[in-house]
């Protein structure tokens, strides 16, 4: 007779149970993948945005149809007033420990080559 200590039985039994469950389960998706499917909303939805001048684009995750948040839906919060700039006079000054200090106007920045990058923002 083979002796199996209780601790080993629990570890091996747990591993076997996980393996069996993974074979029996189906993949769950956060967004509908086939016609007729719908996303079930969370029960703890936030109330409507109480301070829209401070919080912009408070998302309802279930309303998104992709893992990528479109720019116009990007969440934003401001603890102070949002700046209003004059596009004709605004400039970005780059100085300090750089070889060539410079200043760029908004037109200069917009004229530069554009590059789109998909990335994750954990906190902004």
Backbone as ProteinMPNN parsed JSONL, in Angstrom:
{"seq_chain_A": "XXXXXXXXXXXXXXXXXXXXXXXXXXXXXXXXXXXXXXXXXXXXXXXXXXXXXXXXXXXXXXXXXXXXXXXXXXXXXXXXXXXXXXXXXXXXXXXXXXXXXXXXXXXXXXXXXXXXXXXXXXXX", "coords_chain_A": {"N_chain_A": [[0.853, -1.179, 0.0], [0.519, 2.241, -0.831], [1.617, 5.101, 0.821], [0.216, 8.264, 1.234], [0.795, 11.385, 2.265], [-1.367, 13.704, 3.989], [-1.073, 16.466, 3.273], [0.198, 16.296, 0.744], [-1.818, 14.938, -0.608], [-3.831, 16.897, -0.64], [-2.56, 18.928, -2.16], [-2.01, 17.596, -4.633], [-4.569, 16.716, -5.253], [-5.893, 19.174, -5.476], [-4.569, 20.26, -7.687], [-5.33, 18.419, -9.644], [-8.073, 18.889, -9.668], [-8.178, 21.547, -10.612], [-7.121, 21.131, -13.175], [-9.11, 19.455, -14.294], [-11.295, 21.218, -14.214], [-10.451, 23.22, -15.958], [-10.535, 21.895, -18.377], [-13.224, 21.489, -18.663], [-14.363, 24.023, -18.69], [-15.477, 26.995, -20.472], [-14.235, 29.564, -22.609], [-14.473, 32.87, -21.484], [-15.582, 35.984, -22.662], [-15.093, 39.531, -22.608], [-16.542, 41.132, -24.243], [-19.255, 41.018, -26.616], [-19.02, 38.294, -28.871], [-20.323, 36.967, -30.833], [-23.201, 37.157, -32.988], [-26.21, 38.247, -31.465], [-25.381, 37.903, -28.843], [-25.093, 39.441, -25.612], [-23.827, 41.899, -23.328], [-23.827, 41.547, -19.879], [-24.68, 43.899, -17.55], [-22.776, 45.212, -14.782], [-23.811, 45.06, -11.362], [-23.143, 47.068, -9.61], [-23.062, 49.733, -10.687], [-21.736, 53.005, -11.205], [-23.183, 56.087, -9.973], [-24.737, 58.716, -11.985], [-22.425, 61.129, -13.315], [-21.468, 63.424, -10.94], [-20.018, 65.793, -11.062], [-19.395, 67.111, -13.779], [-17.728, 69.103, -14.781], [-15.311, 68.602, -13.644], [-14.769, 65.829, -13.823], [-14.318, 64.135, -16.748], [-15.732, 62.128, -19.249], [-16.584, 59.773, -17.77], [-16.498, 56.449, -17.699], [-18.712, 53.8, -18.685], [-17.989, 50.659, -18.54], [-19.132, 48.484, -19.86], [-20.274, 49.604, -22.072], [-18.339, 49.97, -23.927], [-16.889, 48.657, -26.92], [-14.568, 47.339, -27.32], [-11.215, 46.446, -26.295], [-9.631, 48.573, -26.504], [-9.664, 51.898, -25.662], [-11.338, 54.511, -27.202], [-9.978, 57.712, -28.201], [-11.752, 59.887, -27.798], [-13.274, 58.97, -25.719], [-11.666, 58.811, -23.567], [-10.904, 58.769, -20.161], [-10.789, 61.509, -17.924], [-9.632, 63.593, -15.324], [-9.694, 66.567, -13.444], [-8.168, 68.403, -10.998], [-7.923, 71.045, -10.7], [-8.772, 74.046, -12.522], [-9.275, 73.495, -16.035], [-6.876, 74.269, -18.46], [-7.219, 76.974, -20.764], [-6.086, 77.695, -23.862], [-4.506, 80.042, -26.079], [-4.188, 79.305, -29.291], [-2.61, 80.616, -31.149], [-0.596, 81.976, -29.815], [0.513, 80.283, -27.945], [3.254, 78.311, -26.721], [5.614, 75.632, -26.429], [8.188, 75.407, -24.314], [11.42, 74.137, -24.273], [13.918, 73.444, -22.157], [16.68, 73.713, -19.816], [18.6, 70.959, -18.784], [19.458, 70.306, -21.524], [20.87, 69.874, -24.819], [20.218, 71.672, -26.887], [18.31, 74.179, -26.244], [14.921, 75.024, -26.97], [11.903, 76.318, -28.502], [8.625, 75.425, -29.258], [5.861, 76.041, -31.317], [2.291, 75.481, -31.325], [1.556, 74.926, -33.92], [4.029, 74.1, -34.949], [4.363, 71.684, -33.586], [2.145, 70.228, -34.501], [2.877, 69.977, -37.145], [4.855, 68.111, -37.18], [5.902, 64.676, -37.848], [3.357, 62.256, -37.46], [2.689, 59.688, -35.113], [1.059, 56.809, -34.216], [0.378, 54.976, -31.311], [-0.422, 52.071, -29.54], [-1.093, 51.618, -26.19], [-0.907, 50.872, -22.653], [-2.463, 52.578, -20.048], [-2.214, 52.937, -16.738], [-2.79, 54.7, -14.665], [-3.858, 57.953, -14.897]], "CA_chain_A": [[0.0, 0.0, 0.0], [1.285, 3.487, -0.945], [1.207, 6.096, 1.812], [0.178, 9.616, 0.693], [0.501, 12.322, 3.358], [-2.54, 14.557, 3.785], [-0.671, 17.677, 2.564], [0.411, 15.929, -0.66], [-3.136, 14.616, -1.157], [-4.522, 18.166, -0.902], [-1.876, 19.608, -3.273], [-2.238, 16.857, -5.879], [-6.012, 16.736, -5.532], [-6.227, 20.524, -5.955], [-4.05, 20.39, -9.05], [-6.194, 17.609, -10.512], [-9.356, 19.583, -9.777], [-7.962, 22.689, -11.507], [-6.966, 20.594, -14.527], [-10.434, 19.018, -14.756], [-12.13, 22.403, -14.418], [-10.02, 23.938, -17.157], [-10.996, 21.16, -19.552], [-14.68, 21.582, -18.731], [-14.844, 25.402, -18.792], [-15.427, 27.674, -21.763], [-13.597, 30.872, -22.523], [-15.407, 33.986, -21.306], [-15.124, 37.21, -23.293], [-15.648, 40.743, -22.008], [-17.383, 41.783, -25.241], [-19.939, 40.02, -27.444], [-18.205, 37.776, -29.966], [-21.214, 36.416, -31.862], [-24.49, 37.849, -33.116], [-27.206, 37.866, -30.469], [-24.846, 37.941, -27.481], [-25.137, 40.749, -24.975], [-23.035, 42.031, -22.11], [-24.65, 41.754, -18.688], [-24.091, 45.008, -16.801], [-22.464, 45.019, -13.371], [-24.863, 45.561, -10.485], [-22.661, 48.2, -8.826], [-22.744, 50.846, -11.582], [-21.605, 54.309, -10.563], [-24.269, 57.016, -10.296], [-24.335, 59.693, -13.004], [-21.311, 61.997, -12.942], [-21.968, 64.58, -10.191], [-19.207, 66.991, -11.322], [-18.877, 66.968, -15.144], [-16.658, 70.067, -15.071], [-14.076, 68.046, -13.09], [-14.589, 64.482, -14.372], [-14.755, 64.019, -18.138], [-15.787, 60.772, -19.816], [-16.665, 58.684, -16.79], [-16.895, 55.339, -18.552], [-19.447, 52.598, -18.329], [-17.138, 49.719, -19.262], [-19.912, 47.596, -20.706], [-20.665, 50.311, -23.289], [-17.229, 49.91, -24.878], [-16.951, 47.445, -27.743], [-13.201, 46.902, -27.582], [-10.279, 46.649, -25.193], [-8.963, 49.84, -26.762], [-10.549, 53.037, -25.409], [-11.15, 55.575, -28.194], [-9.494, 58.969, -27.619], [-12.85, 60.751, -27.351], [-13.871, 58.376, -24.519], [-10.62, 58.67, -22.567], [-11.256, 59.346, -18.863], [-9.945, 62.627, -17.509], [-10.062, 64.268, -14.097], [-8.902, 67.777, -13.194], [-8.353, 68.905, -9.638], [-7.953, 72.491, -10.847], [-9.393, 74.388, -13.797], [-8.604, 73.062, -17.259], [-6.348, 75.47, -19.126], [-7.703, 77.399, -22.079], [-4.915, 78.322, -24.47], [-4.619, 80.738, -27.359], [-3.356, 78.504, -30.189], [-1.695, 81.452, -31.938], [0.524, 82.478, -29.012], [1.026, 79.242, -27.036], [4.439, 77.571, -27.147], [6.224, 74.688, -25.517], [9.607, 75.734, -24.181], [12.229, 73.008, -23.842], [15.159, 74.015, -21.643], [17.286, 72.969, -18.716], [19.769, 70.131, -19.128], [19.357, 69.818, -22.901], [21.922, 70.451, -25.656], [19.714, 72.798, -27.682], [17.004, 74.693, -25.797], [14.099, 75.47, -28.094], [10.485, 76.562, -28.232], [7.783, 74.951, -30.356], [4.467, 76.497, -31.309], [1.354, 74.391, -31.556], [1.663, 74.613, -35.353], [5.262, 73.311, -35.101], [4.11, 70.332, -33.07], [1.203, 69.566, -35.414], [3.548, 69.741, -38.427], [5.791, 66.992, -37.032], [5.302, 63.392, -38.249], [2.459, 61.663, -36.47], [2.883, 58.266, -34.858], [0.05, 56.282, -33.317], [0.881, 53.871, -30.507], [-1.376, 51.5, -28.603], [-0.394, 51.337, -24.943], [-1.732, 50.761, -21.459], [-2.305, 53.627, -19.055], [-2.782, 52.426, -15.502], [-3.325, 55.819, -13.923], [-3.468, 59.174, -15.628]], "C_chain_A": [[0.897, 1.24, 0.0], [0.728, 4.506, 0.045], [1.292, 7.489, 1.188], [-0.175, 10.561, 1.844], [-0.657, 13.26, 2.985], [-2.197, 15.813, 2.973], [-0.478, 17.398, 1.073], [-0.912, 15.599, -1.335], [-3.887, 15.895, -1.525], [-3.897, 18.877, -2.102], [-2.183, 18.909, -4.589], [-3.71, 16.843, -6.257], [-6.454, 18.09, -6.057], [-5.768, 20.734, -7.385], [-4.92, 19.605, -10.032], [-7.543, 18.295, -10.72], [-9.262, 20.787, -10.715], [-7.864, 22.216, -12.949], [-8.313, 20.154, -15.09], [-11.336, 20.21, -15.07], [-11.744, 23.125, -15.695], [-10.451, 23.21, -18.421], [-12.499, 21.308, -19.749], [-15.185, 23.002, -19.001], [-14.756, 25.909, -20.224], [-14.776, 29.029, -21.56], [-14.673, 31.947, -22.404], [-14.793, 35.237, -21.928], [-15.802, 38.403, -22.651], [-16.61, 41.452, -22.953], [-18.07, 40.709, -26.066], [-19.05, 39.591, -28.611], [-19.05, 37.19, -31.089], [-22.515, 37.204, -31.867], [-25.46, 37.327, -32.055], [-26.698, 37.859, -29.038], [-24.974, 39.348, -26.922], [-24.305, 40.73, -23.7], [-23.987, 42.286, -20.956], [-23.967, 42.81, -17.838], [-23.833, 44.614, -15.348], [-23.585, 45.622, -12.527], [-24.447, 46.818, -9.733], [-22.233, 49.372, -9.721], [-22.66, 52.154, -10.79], [-22.808, 55.18, -10.889], [-23.806, 57.975, -11.385], [-23.282, 60.653, -12.443], [-21.82, 63.256, -12.227], [-21.224, 65.881, -10.51], [-18.6, 66.927, -12.731], [-17.797, 67.982, -15.496], [-15.309, 69.583, -14.543], [-13.768, 66.687, -13.733], [-15.174, 64.451, -15.776], [-14.712, 62.552, -18.544], [-15.725, 59.67, -18.766], [-17.283, 57.489, -17.511], [-17.838, 54.361, -17.874], [-18.781, 51.517, -19.17], [-17.918, 48.855, -20.23], [-20.348, 48.273, -22.006], [-19.548, 50.337, -24.329], [-17.333, 48.62, -25.684], [-15.571, 46.917, -28.09], [-12.368, 47.092, -26.321], [-9.555, 47.976, -25.336], [-9.972, 50.965, -26.564], [-10.298, 54.106, -26.465], [-10.744, 56.885, -27.505], [-10.629, 59.829, -27.077], [-13.565, 60.206, -26.117], [-12.876, 58.27, -23.372], [-10.976, 59.442, -21.304], [-10.275, 60.448, -18.478], [-10.526, 63.238, -16.238], [-9.136, 65.451, -13.858], [-9.201, 68.269, -11.79], [-8.376, 70.429, -9.615], [-8.585, 72.794, -12.2], [-8.578, 73.849, -14.967], [-8.115, 74.298, -17.987], [-7.035, 75.728, -20.467], [-6.54, 78.157, -22.7], [-5.289, 79.042, -25.754], [-3.662, 80.03, -28.308], [-2.344, 79.335, -30.966], [-0.49, 81.916, -31.135], [1.161, 81.426, -28.113], [2.3, 78.64, -27.606], [4.938, 76.685, -26.018], [7.711, 74.999, -25.477], [10.339, 74.533, -23.597], [13.589, 73.565, -23.436], [15.714, 73.164, -20.523], [18.482, 72.192, -19.191], [19.601, 69.487, -20.502], [20.453, 70.494, -23.725], [21.452, 71.7, -26.387], [18.355, 73.241, -27.142], [16.229, 75.221, -27.0], [12.688, 75.766, -27.615], [9.707, 76.142, -29.47], [6.39, 75.533, -30.217], [3.573, 75.285, -31.515], [1.39, 73.974, -33.027], [2.918, 73.782, -35.627], [5.037, 71.86, -34.69], [3.196, 69.575, -34.021], [1.847, 69.244, -36.762], [4.514, 68.549, -38.362], [5.115, 65.692, -37.476], [4.487, 62.791, -37.106], [2.756, 60.175, -36.338], [1.825, 57.825, -33.856], [0.594, 55.035, -32.624], [-0.246, 53.375, -29.608], [-0.622, 51.125, -27.342], [-1.388, 51.302, -23.793], [-1.423, 51.92, -20.524], [-2.987, 53.124, -17.791], [-3.44, 53.547, -14.706], [-2.896, 57.082, -14.652], [-4.085, 60.382, -14.946]], "O_chain_A": [[1.894, 1.3, 0.719], [-0.479, 4.742, 0.099], [2.342, 7.858, 0.662], [-1.3, 10.546, 2.341], [-0.882, 13.558, 1.812], [-2.953, 16.186, 2.075], [-0.936, 18.172, 0.232], [-1.116, 15.938, -2.501], [-4.504, 15.975, -2.587], [-4.616, 19.375, -2.968], [-2.575, 19.559, -5.558], [-4.06, 16.945, -7.432], [-7.282, 18.17, -6.964], [-6.486, 21.315, -8.198], [-5.209, 20.083, -11.13], [-8.088, 18.28, -11.824], [-10.163, 21.02, -11.521], [-8.452, 22.822, -13.845], [-8.626, 20.45, -16.243], [-12.054, 20.209, -16.07], [-12.611, 23.591, -16.434], [-10.708, 23.851, -19.44], [-12.988, 21.256, -20.877], [-16.304, 23.177, -19.483], [-14.064, 25.339, -21.068], [-14.776, 29.568, -20.454], [-15.662, 31.932, -23.137], [-13.608, 35.51, -21.735], [-16.943, 38.31, -22.201], [-17.408, 42.282, -22.516], [-17.541, 39.606, -26.21], [-18.409, 40.421, -29.254], [-18.541, 36.944, -32.182], [-22.88, 37.835, -30.875], [-25.521, 36.127, -31.785], [-27.499, 37.814, -28.105], [-24.964, 40.326, -27.669], [-24.108, 39.685, -23.08], [-24.859, 43.15, -21.048], [-22.811, 42.646, -17.447], [-24.555, 43.805, -14.764], [-24.23, 46.586, -12.941], [-25.306, 47.565, -9.264], [-21.156, 49.936, -9.528], [-23.409, 52.374, -9.838], [-23.399, 55.039, -11.959], [-22.614, 58.044, -11.682], [-23.263, 60.944, -11.247], [-22.524, 64.067, -12.831], [-21.749, 66.964, -10.252], [-17.396, 66.707, -12.86], [-17.02, 67.748, -16.422], [-14.268, 70.1, -14.951], [-12.634, 66.432, -14.139], [-16.362, 64.705, -15.976], [-13.769, 61.831, -18.219], [-14.914, 58.75, -18.864], [-18.455, 57.521, -17.886], [-17.771, 54.128, -16.667], [-18.986, 51.462, -20.383], [-17.422, 48.525, -21.308], [-20.75, 47.59, -22.948], [-19.785, 50.686, -25.485], [-17.813, 47.606, -25.178], [-15.413, 46.144, -29.035], [-12.764, 47.806, -25.4], [-8.932, 48.449, -24.386], [-11.015, 50.989, -27.218], [-9.167, 54.568, -26.614], [-11.125, 57.132, -26.361], [-10.493, 60.436, -26.015], [-14.383, 60.909, -25.525], [-13.192, 57.706, -22.324], [-11.31, 60.625, -21.365], [-9.069, 60.319, -18.69], [-11.74, 63.381, -16.093], [-7.925, 65.343, -14.05], [-10.354, 68.522, -11.442], [-8.798, 71.033, -8.629], [-8.9, 71.869, -12.949], [-7.353, 73.759, -14.898], [-8.854, 75.273, -18.121], [-7.379, 74.798, -21.196], [-6.061, 79.142, -22.138], [-6.261, 78.692, -26.424], [-2.446, 80.142, -28.151], [-1.32, 78.807, -31.4], [0.548, 82.223, -31.721], [2.244, 81.654, -27.574], [2.426, 78.474, -28.819], [4.718, 76.948, -24.836], [8.409, 74.872, -26.483], [9.941, 73.983, -22.57], [14.324, 74.095, -24.27], [15.274, 72.035, -20.306], [19.305, 72.723, -19.936], [19.601, 68.262, -20.622], [20.914, 71.577, -23.363], [22.195, 72.676, -26.496], [17.333, 72.701, -27.566], [16.806, 75.79, -27.927], [12.334, 75.495, -26.468], [10.088, 76.468, -30.594], [5.807, 75.52, -29.133], [4.048, 74.197, -31.84], [1.266, 72.789, -33.337], [2.883, 72.861, -36.444], [5.473, 70.932, -35.372], [3.442, 68.406, -34.318], [1.401, 68.325, -37.45], [4.937, 68.043, -39.401], [3.887, 65.61, -37.483], [4.892, 62.823, -35.944], [3.037, 59.493, -37.324], [1.708, 58.4, -32.774], [1.188, 54.161, -33.256], [-0.944, 54.176, -28.985], [0.372, 50.401, -27.401], [-2.556, 51.657, -23.948], [-0.259, 52.207, -20.242], [-4.199, 52.91, -17.777], [-4.518, 53.366, -14.141], [-1.723, 57.257, -14.981], [-3.888, 61.512, -15.393]]}, "name": "protein", "num_of_chains": 1, "seq": "XXXXXXXXXXXXXXXXXXXXXXXXXXXXXXXXXXXXXXXXXXXXXXXXXXXXXXXXXXXXXXXXXXXXXXXXXXXXXXXXXXXXXXXXXXXXXXXXXXXXXXXXXXXXXXXXXXXXXXXXXXXX"}
